[in-house]
Amino acid sequence: MSLYTIGIDYGTDSARAVLVDASDGRILASSTSPYRRWVTGRWCDAMSQQFRQHPSDYIECLESVLREVVAACPEPAAIKAIAVDTTGSTVCFTDACGMPLSLQPAFAEEPDAMFILWKDHTGTAEAEEFTAAGARYTPNYICQSGNHYSAECTWAKVLHVLRTNPEVRVAAGGFIDECDFITNLLTGCRSFADMKWGHCIPAAKQLWNKDWGGYPPESFFEEIDPLMIPMLRAVPHTNYACSEAAGTLCPEWAEKLGLSTSVVVGVGNCDAHSGAVGAGVRPGAAVLNLGTSACYMAVMPLEEMKGHFIEGLFGQAEGTILEGYMGYETGLSAFGDIFAWFKRLTGRELPALAEEASKLELRGGLPLATDFFNGRRAPNPSNIVTASISGLRITSGPAEIYRALVEAAAFGSKACIDQYIDGGIRIDKMIAVGGIAQKSPFVMQMLCDVLGAPIEVSDCKDACAMGAAIHAAVAAGLYPSVLAAEDALCPGACATYTPDKQRHEFYLKRYERYKELAQFVL
């Protein structure tokens, strides 16, 4: 009898699930469901960088995508495990049982009681306070964020709401990240004491490090603001690798889906880290996850890098991507979002713009842009910097500007990859995943030419969900390790981009100008 696992990926705009044959990695069925409240723009204010999502969207999409892939399974009884990844840090205040406050009637329309999306930057001032406090301590408790804490990380979001919304502060019994909420929903867990939080978010976004006993001491948080102490005491201080089981499917969800309560539910994970696994990450093989933002993931052996932290690198912690390895995350806070903005602005379709832009002569007088449309994630985070476009003339058209935006995203990517290499992280090859990697040859060739290195495109269209399915297989005991499961289940490349030497040399000169412009606007 065949065995199957299900991976669920919660992205910025929708949730998707894949049904995977656990013997060879074939995706037998997939399903995508958009967040119906989110698409209306409710509870968001782009001008103040506030982005909130209602947990009801997550719950409805969970049922929708799971029902569809289970219905497509030739042998539902052979589904052995389910695992989830989500955007992160996307965090929500909860009651004392770990359920989001916005599921209560009193807070159903309160944005601060909803999930605070990863790209919400309302906690920028609070993030700067954490950065300043870290510099006063030895060890620097912000070292896993390169000594620069970000508004995209958990504690900055938590502190901002605690300070500005007394009603939520009084009602909150704790907080939970999206990946742990979904996992606990599926297992029926209703107690912080019984929750198995994933390791990825605490280590990459919440300052957790086993070498100092978990979270920084209470005195560190109290120095910044004592309001955080009740939250710190409420949430779990132990976390688990994504290869472990969080529990089994609870009776409520088993009945909804027509599955057994023996189905294993894996520990939750962050989407970019899951996508790295779905693409086959390992030492020397970096994964470029190109979505609304860009996350560039790499791993290194612990014996080479443990205790060595790279200044200004967004995320670097033990075991966040692969257990037993140092995991590294960097990237751009806006990637696909940049091109989507320009499409809305001009009303032009991107493939047509790309075709026009590809025919432009390479010359120094072309417009030049920076990529900081949602702040700067790396190197050295800044949530207040904004994007810029220079070199515009009365004759500048949409194709020239679009080309400048793609070039800026490629230059921002080069800055991140250079920071990896300068910091001692080995990159022998790069594997790209995500919709842009699959659908935009113009963007991919530009990125390849700027980096001056080949880029493989994974043949998996849903790498994040595939990563979750791989973790599910390991959690169910079908494989002894994540690397073993990657070897069996990850697809190969469907395309490889190779750099053009002449264009690369041209872009290197442009890159120097980009760095000057970036320094000017920072």
N, C-alpha and C positions, 0 to 999 in steps of 0.2 A: 504494500500500500504506500502511495506517495505521502509525503509529509509537507505541510505548508506553514508559512508564517506570514503575518501581516505587519507591515510598517506604515505608520501614520505620521505625516509631516504637516505641521501647522506653520504656514507661511504668513506673510504680512497681510495678504488679501483673501486667502482661502486655505482650506484643509484638503489634503489628498491622501489616499490610502492605496497601497499596492498589495496584491496577493502574490506571494513568491513561492515557487517550488524550492523547497529547502535542500534539494539534492544538486541543483545546477544553476540556480539563480534566475530562472526564467520568470518573467512577470506575466502571470496568467490573466490578471484583471487589474484595473485601476479605476479610481473614482475621485472626482474633484468637486468640492462644494464651496462656493463663495460665502463670506460672512454677510448675511443680508442686512444687518444693521450698519455694519462698517461701511458698506458701499454708499450709504446715504450721507456719510460725513458727519453723522451725529456724534456729539461729545468731543469733537476735534476742533482745534483752532491752530491752523498752520502758522499764523502770524506770531503766536506765542510758543510755537513748537510743542503744542499739546496734542498728543495722539492717544486716544483711549479706546479700548475694545470691551464689549459686554460679554461676560462669560456665557450667556445664553447662546450667542453665536457659536462659541466653541462646542457647546453641548449638542446643539442641533446638527452641526456639521459632523460631529463624531458619529452620531447615530446614522446620518445619511450615508457617509462614505463606507462605514463598516457594513451596513445592510447590503450595499451594492456589491462589495467585493465578496462577502460571504455568500450571497445569492449566486455569484458566478463561480464559486468553488465546486469542482466536480465531486469532492468528498468533504463536506463541511466537518465531519467528525475527525478528519485528519489534520485540522488546523491546530497546531501545537502551541503557538505563542503569538502575542501581540506586543509591540513596543511603539513608543511615541517620541517624536522630537518636536520642538517648538522654537519660535523666535525667543531670543533672550538678550538681556534680562527683561522679560515682560512679566511684571509683578503686580500682585493685587493684595489689598488688605482683606483679612478674613475674620470670621467669628472665632470663638475659642476651639471650634471643631475643625477649623481649616477650610470652611466654605466661604466663598467670596461674599463680602457684605452686599454687593450689588444684586445678589439673588434674594435679598430681603426687600419687601415692599417699601420700607422707609428709605432705602438707598438705591432703588431701581433706576433712578434717573440722575444719580450723583456721579459725575465723572471720576472724582477722586476715590470712589468705591469700586471702580472698574479696573480692568487690567491696564496698567501703564505700559504702553507698547515700547519695544526696544528703542525706537527712534525718538521717543519723547524726551525733550531736553529741558523740561521745566525745572529740573534739579541742577542746572548748571552752576549756580552759586554754591550750592551745597557740595557739589563735586570738588570745587576749588578748595573748600574748607578741608575736605578729606586729604587732598594733595598736600596742603600746607601742614596739616597735623602729622601726616606720615613722615615728613621731613624732620620732625622733632623727635622721632623715635628710632631706637636701634633694637631690633631690625626695623627698617622702614616697612610698615604694614601695607604700603601701597606698591611694594616691589613687583607683585605679580601683574600689575597694570603699568609696569615701566616707570613707577614713581609718579604717574599722572592719572588720577582717578577720573572717570568719565561720567557724564550725566546719563549715559546709556547703561550704567551699572546700578545694581539694586539699591545700595544704601543711600545714594544721592536722591533717588526717586522717593524712597521711604521717608527720609528726613524732610524733604520738601513738603509732602502732604501732611506729615505730623505737625509741622510748623504752621501751615496755612489753613487747615481744615479741622477745627476742634471737634466737630461732630464725628468725623471719621476716627479721629484720634481716640475719643472716648469709647467708641464702639468696637475698635479693632482689638482682636485677641491674638493677632499675629499677622503674618503675611505668607504668601506662597507664590512661587514662580509657575508660569503656565504649564511647563512640562510636568511638574509634580502634581499640579491640580488635575490634569487629565489622567495621569497614572492612578492617582488616588480615587478618582471618580470611577474608573474601571474596576478597581479592586474593592470598592466600597469602604475604604478607610476613612474614618471620621474622627481621628484623634492625632494630634501632633506627635504624641508619644509613640504611636504605632507606625508613623509614616516612614517610608524609605525614600528620602530625598536623593536625587541624582547627585553625583560628585561634580559634574561639569560646571553648573551655575555657581555653586558656592565657591569653588576654587578660582574660576575665571572672572566672576563678577561680584563676589561677596566677601573677598578678603580672607577666605578660609584657607588654612595651611596646616597640615598635620604636624609640621615641625615645631609650630608654636602652640600646639594643642587644640587647633580648630580656629575659631574666630579670634581676632585680637582681644586683649583683655578689656573688661568693662571700663577700665579707667580711660582707655583710648576713646571709646565712644562717648563717655561722659564728658571728656574734655571738649569734644565738638558740640554735643548737645545731649543732656540727660534724657530727653524725650525718647531716645532710641533704646534705652535700657529695657523697658518692658517687652519690646519687640525681640530684642536679643535673647532674653530669657525664655521667650515663648517658643521660638522655632527650634527645630532639631539641630543638634550640634554634631551629629554623626551623619555621614552620607555614604553612598554606595556607587560602585562602578556600573556603567550601563550594561555590562555583560551579566549582571545579576538579576534575579527575579525580585520584583517588588511584592508579588503575591500572585493570586489567581483571579480569574474573572468572577466578579461577585454575582449572586443569583439574579439581581435585577437586570444587569447587562447581559448575562447569559440567556435569560429568557427573551429579552428584546431581540437578540441576534440569532437565537436558535443554536447556541453553542453550549459546550459543557463548562461547568465551573472548574474543571481541571485545566483549562487553557491558561498557560502562564502569561503574566503581564510583566514585561521587563521594566527596569528602572528608567525614568525619563532622561532626556538628553536635550542639548541645544542643537538647533537645526544645522548650523554650519559645521559643527563637529561631526554630526551624523552624516552629513553629505561627504565629508572627508573619508569616512569609513566606506560609504557607498561607492566611492570612486577608487578605493584601494590604497589609501594613504599608508605610508611606511617610511622609515628613515631614507632620505634622499628623494622621495617622491612627494612633492608638495601638491596640494589641491587648491585650485582657484574656483571658488564658488561664486558665480556671477549671477546675482539676482537683483532685487531692488537696491540692495547694498552689495558690496563685494567683501567676501571673507576669504582670506588666504591662509590655509592651514598647513602646518608642518609638524613633524615629530622628530625627536632626537633621543638617543640612548641616555638613560639617567646618568650613567657613569661619566658621560662626557659633559653634561650640562647642568646637573643638579647644583643648585646654589648660585648659578650664574644667571643674573637677570639683565636684560638688555634695556638700557635707558630709553624711555619713550615708546616701547613696544606694547601695544594695547593689551594683549593677554598672553600669559606664559605661566603655566602651572603643571605640576606633576599629575599625570593620569587623566587629563581632561579629554584627550582624543583617543589614546590607546593606553590601557592599563600597563604600567611598568615603563612608560616613556614620558619625557617632557613634552607637553603639548603647547603649540604656539598658534596664536591667532592675531592676524592684523588685517588691514583692508581699508575700504572706503565706505564712509557713512552713506554715500549716495553713488550708485552706479546706474542701474537701469532706471532709477527714479529721475536721473538727469535727462535721459532721452525721452522718458514719458512726459516730463515737464515741457520739453521743447515741442513734442507732438501736440500737446494741448495748446501751447502758445501759438503755433503756426497753423494748426489744422492739417498738417501734411503727414502722410504716412511715412514711417521710417525707412522701409525698403526703397522707396522712390528717392528719398533724401540721400540714402547711402549710395545709390547708384550714381547720382549727380556728384556727390562728394568724392567718390572714387576716381572721377575723371579730372579732378582739379590738378593743375600743375603744382608740383612741389616747389614752393618758393618761400623765401623768408618773410615776405610781406603778408602772409595769410594771418587772419585773426588768431589770437592766442588766448586761452582761457585757463582758469583754475577750476578744480572739481569740488569745491567746498560747499555744495548746495545744501547739505545737511550737516554742516560743520566738518571737522577733520578728525577722523578716528586715529590715524597714524600717518607718519611717525610724529609722536607727541600730540595727544588729543587736544582739541580745542572745539568747544561747542558753540562759540560765539563768532568765529570767523565765518565770513560769507564768500560766495563765489564771485568771480570777476571775468569779464571778457575785454580784451584790449585789442588795439589794431583795427578797429572798425572804421570803415569808410562809407561814404554815401552809396557806393557801388556794392557794398557787402550784401550778399544774399543768404537765404536760409541754408543752402548747401555748405557755404563756407563756415557759417556759424555752427552748423551741426558737426562738421568735420573738426572744428576747434574743440567742441565738447567731448567728442570721442577721443581726441588726442589728449585732452586734459585728464580724462579717466585713465588712459593708458600711462600718462606721466605719473599720476598719483599712484598707480600700481607699481611702476618702476621704483618709486621712492620706497614703497613697502618691501619689495623684493630685495632691493639693495640693502635695506636695514637688516633683513634676515641674514644675508650673506656676510655683511660686515660684522654681525653679531656672532658669527661662527656656526650658523645653521646651514647644513649641507643641502643643496638643491641640485640633484642630478637630472631631474625631469619634472615637468609641470603637467598636471592633468586638470582640464577645465570641465566644470559641470554647471548646470543651470540653463534656463531658457535662452539666454543670450549666447551661450556657447553653442547651443544647438541650432539657433535660428539666425544669427547675425554674422555672416562671413566678413563683412566690412569691419565690424568692431574687433573680431578675433584676429584678423590679419594686422590691423593697426596695433593691437596689443602685442602680437608676436614680433612685429617689426621694431617696436619701441624697446621691448625687453631684449631683443637680439638673441632669442633662444626658441627652439621648437616648443609648441604647445599641443599636447594630445587632447582630444575631446572624448570624454567617456561616452560609450554607447548607451548609457543609462539615462533616460529622460527624467527620472525621478530619483536622483542620487540620494537626497536626504531621506526619503521614504525607504529606499533600498537599504541605507545604513541602519535605519530603525529595524527593518526586517532581519538584517544580519545580527544585530544585537539581540533580537527576539530569539533567533535560532541558538545563539550561545546561551542565553538565559534558560532556554528549555533543555539544555544539555545535548543538543544535536551536533555541536562542534566544541572542541576543547578550549578554543581561544578565538578572539576576534580575528587575528591574523589568519588562522586556519580557515575561518568562515569566509574571509575576503578572498582567499585563494580559490575557494570552491564556487563562490557566488558572484563576485564582481565581474562585470562584462569588460571586454577589451575596449580599444579605441575605435570610434567610427570615422574619425578624421584626424589628420595631423597638419598643423600649420607650421610652415618653416619661414624663417625671416629672410627678407631681401637685404643683402649687405648694403646696397646703395641707399635704400630708404632708412636703414638703421643708422647709418652715419649722418644722414640729414636730421633724423629725429634726435640724435645725441646733441647736436647743436641747438635744436629747439628746446630740448630738455633743460639746458643751462638757462635759457631765457625763462622757461616755466618756473624754475627754482627762484630766480630773481623776482618774478612777479608774485609767487607764493610768499616769499619773505616780505615783500612790500605790503601785502594785504593782511598778513598775520598780525 
